[in-house]
Amino acid sequence: MSQNHEMAEFHWMMDMVQTVDVGIVVLNKDFVVKVWNGFMESHSGLLPTQVQNKSLFELFPDINSQWFRRKTRPVFELGTRAFMTWEQRPFLFRFPNYRPITGSEDFMYQNITISPLASATGQVNTICMMIYDVTDVAENKKSFETLQVKLHALEEKFKP
């Protein structure tokens, strides 16, 4: 494969990482940010140059570092993926809901997948977090649950 072809392929892959509608954050074992894509920039207001080579926990002091280290330990040590759903924890990054008029929530609900990134030697020294905006799903489920409670109350009220 020619060097020009490899560079062109690298360019479109980087373009994809920057424009995909999913947050992508790559962290090393010290939880230092190595990659911060356009989704993260857009929702956090922080440029990649402002976050790269900085501690995730210094950038986002609201993240419980002990909890997050425990959550990522199997990813680093066993090379397995880890997941966080909005039902377990509504968000990792407290981003505002970017649909304040049509949405009823103040912040973005998130599902997160944490994947190991193995080096050429097979060692996992970095992890990739993929942050999905599931605010619409959360809003709909919460509305549905509220309606179920109201329906149950009505059924109880009109029971013979």
CYANA upper distance limits for C-alpha pairs under 8 A (distance plus 0.5 A):
  1 MET  CA      5 HIS  CA      7.08
  1 MET  CA      6 GLU  CA      7.36
  2 SER  CA      6 GLU  CA      6.81
  3 GLN  CA      7 MET  CA      6.62
  4 ASN  CA      8 ALA  CA      6.65
  5 HIS  CA      9 GLU  CA      6.66
  6 GLU  CA     10 PHE  CA      6.57
  7 MET  CA     11 HIS  CA      6.56
  8 ALA  CA     12 TRP  CA      6.93
  9 GLU  CA     13 MET  CA      6.72
 10 PHE  CA     14 MET  CA      6.67
 11 HIS  CA     15 ASP  CA      6.63
 12 TRP  CA     16 MET  CA      6.59
 13 MET  CA     17 VAL  CA      6.84
 14 MET  CA     18 GLN  CA      6.73
 15 ASP  CA     19 THR  CA      6.67
 16 MET  CA     20 VAL  CA      6.28
 17 VAL  CA     24 ILE  CA      7.87
 17 VAL  CA     37 ASN  CA      6.96
 17 VAL  CA     38 GLY  CA      8.42
 18 GLN  CA     37 ASN  CA      5.34
 18 GLN  CA     38 GLY  CA      5.30
 18 GLN  CA     39 PHE  CA      7.73
 19 THR  CA     37 ASN  CA      8.15
 19 THR  CA     38 GLY  CA      6.54
 19 THR  CA     39 PHE  CA      7.67
 20 VAL  CA     38 GLY  CA      8.38
 20 VAL  CA     39 PHE  CA      7.76
 21 ASP  CA     39 PHE  CA      6.63
 21 ASP  CA    132 TYR  CA      8.46
 22 VAL  CA     39 PHE  CA      6.55
 22 VAL  CA    130 MET  CA      6.86
 22 VAL  CA    131 ILE  CA      6.17
 22 VAL  CA    132 TYR  CA      5.84
 22 VAL  CA    133 ASP  CA      7.84
 23 GLY  CA     36 TRP  CA      8.35
 23 GLY  CA     37 ASN  CA      6.90
 23 GLY  CA     38 GLY  CA      8.00
 23 GLY  CA     39 PHE  CA      5.47
 23 GLY  CA     40 MET  CA      5.71
 23 GLY  CA    129 MET  CA      8.06
 23 GLY  CA    130 MET  CA      5.85
 23 GLY  CA    131 ILE  CA      5.02
 23 GLY  CA    132 TYR  CA      7.01
 24 ILE  CA     35 VAL  CA      7.69
 24 ILE  CA     36 TRP  CA      6.59
 24 ILE  CA     37 ASN  CA      6.03
 24 ILE  CA     39 PHE  CA      7.95
 24 ILE  CA     40 MET  CA      7.50
 24 ILE  CA    128 CYS  CA      7.29
 24 ILE  CA    129 MET  CA      6.16
 24 ILE  CA    130 MET  CA      5.33
 24 ILE  CA    131 ILE  CA      6.95
 25 VAL  CA     33 VAL  CA      7.41
 25 VAL  CA     34 LYS  CA      7.81
 25 VAL  CA     35 VAL  CA      5.73
 25 VAL  CA     36 TRP  CA      5.46
 25 VAL  CA     37 ASN  CA      7.32
 25 VAL  CA     40 MET  CA      8.30
 25 VAL  CA    128 CYS  CA      6.18
 25 VAL  CA    129 MET  CA      5.60
 25 VAL  CA    130 MET  CA      7.22
 26 VAL  CA     33 VAL  CA      6.43
 26 VAL  CA     34 LYS  CA      5.77
 26 VAL  CA     35 VAL  CA      5.31
 26 VAL  CA     36 TRP  CA      7.48
 26 VAL  CA    126 THR  CA      7.18
 26 VAL  CA    127 ILE  CA      6.09
 26 VAL  CA    128 CYS  CA      4.91
 26 VAL  CA    129 MET  CA      6.75
 27 LEU  CA     31 PHE  CA      5.60
 27 LEU  CA     32 VAL  CA      5.78
 27 LEU  CA     33 VAL  CA      5.23
 27 LEU  CA     34 LYS  CA      6.11
 27 LEU  CA     35 VAL  CA      7.81
 27 LEU  CA    126 THR  CA      5.97
 27 LEU  CA    127 ILE  CA      5.91
 27 LEU  CA    128 CYS  CA      6.99
 27 LEU  CA    129 MET  CA      8.50
 28 ASN  CA     32 VAL  CA      6.00
 28 ASN  CA     33 VAL  CA      7.41
 28 ASN  CA     34 LYS  CA      7.59
 28 ASN  CA    125 ASN  CA      6.28
 28 ASN  CA    126 THR  CA      4.73
 28 ASN  CA    127 ILE  CA      6.93
 29 LYS  CA     76 PHE  CA      8.13
 29 LYS  CA    125 ASN  CA      6.17
 29 LYS  CA    126 THR  CA      6.55
 29 LYS  CA    127 ILE  CA      8.44
 30 ASP  CA     55 SER  CA      8.02
 31 PHE  CA     55 SER  CA      6.24
 31 PHE  CA     56 LEU  CA      6.30
 31 PHE  CA     57 PHE  CA      8.15
 32 VAL  CA     52 GLN  CA      7.91
 32 VAL  CA     53 ASN  CA      6.00
 32 VAL  CA     54 LYS  CA      5.68
 32 VAL  CA     55 SER  CA      4.85
 32 VAL  CA     56 LEU  CA      6.33
 33 VAL  CA     51 VAL  CA      6.88
 33 VAL  CA     52 GLN  CA      5.51
 33 VAL  CA     53 ASN  CA      5.83
 33 VAL  CA     54 LYS  CA      6.23
 33 VAL  CA     55 SER  CA      6.82
 33 VAL  CA     56 LEU  CA      6.73
 34 LYS  CA     52 GLN  CA      5.80
 34 LYS  CA     53 ASN  CA      6.50
 35 VAL  CA     48 PRO  CA      7.82
 35 VAL  CA     52 GLN  CA      7.15
 36 TRP  CA     40 MET  CA      6.68
 36 TRP  CA     41 GLU  CA      7.50
 36 TRP  CA     48 PRO  CA      5.88
 36 TRP  CA     51 VAL  CA      7.92
 36 TRP  CA     52 GLN  CA      7.69
 37 ASN  CA     41 GLU  CA      6.81
 37 ASN  CA     48 PRO  CA      7.67
 38 GLY  CA     42 SER  CA      6.43
 39 PHE  CA     43 HIS  CA      6.72
 40 MET  CA     44 SER  CA      6.26
 40 MET  CA     45 GLY  CA      8.33
 40 MET  CA     46 LEU  CA      8.14
 41 GLU  CA     45 GLY  CA      5.86
 41 GLU  CA     46 LEU  CA      5.60
 41 GLU  CA     47 LEU  CA      5.86
 41 GLU  CA     48 PRO  CA      7.29
 42 SER  CA     46 LEU  CA      8.03
 43 HIS  CA     95 PHE  CA      6.53
 43 HIS  CA     96 PRO  CA      7.94
 43 HIS  CA     98 TYR  CA      8.43
 44 SER  CA     95 PHE  CA      6.75
 46 LEU  CA     50 GLN  CA      6.60
 46 LEU  CA     51 VAL  CA      7.45
 47 LEU  CA     51 VAL  CA      7.24
 48 PRO  CA     52 GLN  CA      6.23
 51 VAL  CA     55 SER  CA      8.46
 51 VAL  CA     59 LEU  CA      7.72
 54 LYS  CA     58 GLU  CA      7.82
 54 LYS  CA     59 LEU  CA      7.69
 55 SER  CA     59 LEU  CA      6.78
 56 LEU  CA     60 PHE  CA      6.44
 57 PHE  CA     61 PRO  CA      5.60
 57 PHE  CA     62 ASP  CA      8.23
 57 PHE  CA     63 ILE  CA      6.87
 57 PHE  CA     64 ASN  CA      8.46
 57 PHE  CA     65 SER  CA      6.97
 60 PHE  CA     93 PHE  CA      8.07
 63 ILE  CA     68 PHE  CA      7.88
 63 ILE  CA     92 LEU  CA      7.16
 63 ILE  CA     93 PHE  CA      8.09
 64 ASN  CA     68 PHE  CA      6.63
 65 SER  CA     69 ARG  CA      6.43
 66 GLN  CA     70 ARG  CA      6.78
 67 TRP  CA     71 LYS  CA      6.69
 68 PHE  CA     72 THR  CA      6.68
 69 ARG  CA     73 ARG  CA      6.45
 70 ARG  CA     74 PRO  CA      8.38
 71 LYS  CA     82 ALA  CA      7.64
 72 THR  CA     76 PHE  CA      6.97
 72 THR  CA     82 ALA  CA      7.52
 72 THR  CA    114 ILE  CA      7.99
 73 ARG  CA     77 GLU  CA      6.43
 74 PRO  CA     78 LEU  CA      5.57
 74 PRO  CA     79 GLY  CA      7.12
 74 PRO  CA     80 THR  CA      6.71
 74 PRO  CA     81 ARG  CA      8.23
 74 PRO  CA     82 ALA  CA      8.18
 75 VAL  CA     79 GLY  CA      5.26
 75 VAL  CA     80 THR  CA      5.32
 75 VAL  CA     81 ARG  CA      6.08
 75 VAL  CA     82 ALA  CA      7.06
 75 VAL  CA    114 ILE  CA      7.80
 75 VAL  CA    115 SER  CA      7.09
 75 VAL  CA    116 PRO  CA      6.06
 75 VAL  CA    124 VAL  CA      8.45
 75 VAL  CA    127 ILE  CA      7.87
 76 PHE  CA     80 THR  CA      8.26
 76 PHE  CA    116 PRO  CA      6.94
 76 PHE  CA    124 VAL  CA      5.97
 76 PHE  CA    125 ASN  CA      7.28
 76 PHE  CA    126 THR  CA      7.98
 76 PHE  CA    127 ILE  CA      7.79
 77 GLU  CA    124 VAL  CA      7.86
 79 GLY  CA    115 SER  CA      8.29
 79 GLY  CA    116 PRO  CA      5.93
 79 GLY  CA    118 ALA  CA      8.39
 79 GLY  CA    124 VAL  CA      7.15
 80 THR  CA    115 SER  CA      7.43
 80 THR  CA    116 PRO  CA      7.09
 81 ARG  CA    113 THR  CA      7.51
 81 ARG  CA    114 ILE  CA      6.03
 81 ARG  CA    115 SER  CA      5.21
 81 ARG  CA    116 PRO  CA      7.01
 82 ALA  CA    113 THR  CA      6.45
 82 ALA  CA    114 ILE  CA      5.59
 82 ALA  CA    115 SER  CA      7.28
 83 PHE  CA    111 ASN  CA      8.03
 83 PHE  CA    112 ILE  CA      6.18
 83 PHE  CA    113 THR  CA      5.18
 83 PHE  CA    114 ILE  CA      6.68
 84 MET  CA     88 GLN  CA      7.22
 84 MET  CA     89 ARG  CA      7.53
 84 MET  CA    111 ASN  CA      6.13
 84 MET  CA    112 ILE  CA      5.50
 84 MET  CA    113 THR  CA      7.06
 85 THR  CA     89 ARG  CA      6.79
 85 THR  CA     90 PRO  CA      7.69
 85 THR  CA    110 GLN  CA      7.18
 85 THR  CA    111 ASN  CA      4.92
 85 THR  CA    112 ILE  CA      6.90
 86 TRP  CA     90 PRO  CA      4.53
 86 TRP  CA     91 PHE  CA      6.70
 86 TRP  CA    109 TYR  CA      6.33
 86 TRP  CA    110 GLN  CA      5.86
 86 TRP  CA    111 ASN  CA      5.98
 86 TRP  CA    134 VAL  CA      8.21
 86 TRP  CA    138 ALA  CA      7.98
 90 PRO  CA    109 TYR  CA      5.67
 90 PRO  CA    110 GLN  CA      6.68
 91 PHE  CA    108 MET  CA      7.46
 91 PHE  CA    109 TYR  CA      5.85
 91 PHE  CA    110 GLN  CA      5.50
 91 PHE  CA    111 ASN  CA      7.98
 92 LEU  CA    110 GLN  CA      7.69
 94 ARG  CA    107 PHE  CA      6.93
 94 ARG  CA    108 MET  CA      7.46
 95 PHE  CA    107 PHE  CA      6.10
 95 PHE  CA    108 MET  CA      6.04
 96 PRO  CA    106 ASP  CA      6.47
 96 PRO  CA    107 PHE  CA      4.65
 96 PRO  CA    108 MET  CA      6.18
 97 ASN  CA    103 GLY  CA      7.85
 97 ASN  CA    105 GLU  CA      6.95
 97 ASN  CA    106 ASP  CA      5.95
 97 ASN  CA    107 PHE  CA      4.80
 97 ASN  CA    108 MET  CA      5.20
 97 ASN  CA    135 THR  CA      8.21
 98 TYR  CA    107 PHE  CA      8.50
 98 TYR  CA    108 MET  CA      8.11
 99 ARG  CA    103 GLY  CA      5.75
100 PRO  CA    104 SER  CA      7.46
100 PRO  CA    105 GLU  CA      7.97
100 PRO  CA    106 ASP  CA      7.73
103 GLY  CA    136 ASP  CA      8.30
103 GLY  CA    139 GLU  CA      8.35
104 SER  CA    139 GLU  CA      7.73
105 GLU  CA    135 THR  CA      8.20
105 GLU  CA    139 GLU  CA      7.77
108 MET  CA    133 ASP  CA      6.88
108 MET  CA    134 VAL  CA      7.83
108 MET  CA    135 THR  CA      5.96
109 TYR  CA    133 ASP  CA      6.52
109 TYR  CA    134 VAL  CA      5.89
109 TYR  CA    135 THR  CA      5.08
109 TYR  CA    138 ALA  CA      7.28
110 GLN  CA    131 ILE  CA      6.82
110 GLN  CA    132 TYR  CA      5.91
110 GLN  CA    133 ASP  CA      5.48
110 GLN  CA    134 VAL  CA      5.88
110 GLN  CA    135 THR  CA      7.46
111 ASN  CA    131 ILE  CA      6.54
111 ASN  CA    132 TYR  CA      5.69
111 ASN  CA    133 ASP  CA      7.32
111 ASN  CA    134 VAL  CA      7.05
112 ILE  CA    129 MET  CA      7.11
112 ILE  CA    130 MET  CA      6.03
112 ILE  CA    131 ILE  CA      5.17
112 ILE  CA    132 TYR  CA      6.64
113 THR  CA    129 MET  CA      6.19
113 THR  CA    130 MET  CA      5.71
113 THR  CA    131 ILE  CA      7.31
114 ILE  CA    127 ILE  CA      7.11
114 ILE  CA    128 CYS  CA      6.10
114 ILE  CA    129 MET  CA      4.96
114 ILE  CA    130 MET  CA      6.95
115 SER  CA    127 ILE  CA      6.09
115 SER  CA    128 CYS  CA      5.68
115 SER  CA    129 MET  CA      6.95
116 PRO  CA    124 VAL  CA      6.56
116 PRO  CA    126 THR  CA      7.01
116 PRO  CA    127 ILE  CA      5.12
116 PRO  CA    128 CYS  CA      6.90
117 LEU  CA    124 VAL  CA      6.18
117 LEU  CA    125 ASN  CA      7.57
117 LEU  CA    126 THR  CA      5.89
117 LEU  CA    127 ILE  CA      5.74
117 LEU  CA    128 CYS  CA      7.19
118 ALA  CA    122 GLY  CA      5.58
118 ALA  CA    123 GLN  CA      5.75
118 ALA  CA    124 VAL  CA      4.90
118 ALA  CA    125 ASN  CA      7.31
118 ALA  CA    126 THR  CA      7.68
119 SER  CA    123 GLN  CA      5.87
119 SER  CA    124 VAL  CA      6.74
119 SER  CA    125 ASN  CA      7.63
134 VAL  CA    138 ALA  CA      6.73
135 THR  CA    139 GLU  CA      6.51
136 ASP  CA    140 ASN  CA      6.61
137 VAL  CA    141 LYS  CA      6.62
138 ALA  CA    142 LYS  CA      6.51
139 GLU  CA    143 SER  CA      6.58
140 ASN  CA    144 PHE  CA      6.56
141 LYS  CA    145 GLU  CA      6.64
142 LYS  CA    146 THR  CA      6.70
143 SER  CA    147 LEU  CA      6.72
144 PHE  CA    148 GLN  CA      6.68
145 GLU  CA    149 VAL  CA      6.82
146 THR  CA    150 LYS  CA      6.83
147 LEU  CA    151 LEU  CA      6.49
148 GLN  CA    152 HIS  CA      6.55
149 VAL  CA    153 ALA  CA      6.68
150 LYS  CA    154 LEU  CA      6.72
151 LEU  CA    155 GLU  CA      6.62
152 HIS  CA    156 GLU  CA      6.67
153 ALA  CA    157 LYS  CA      6.63
154 LEU  CA    158 PHE  CA      6.73
155 GLU  CA    159 LYS  CA      6.41
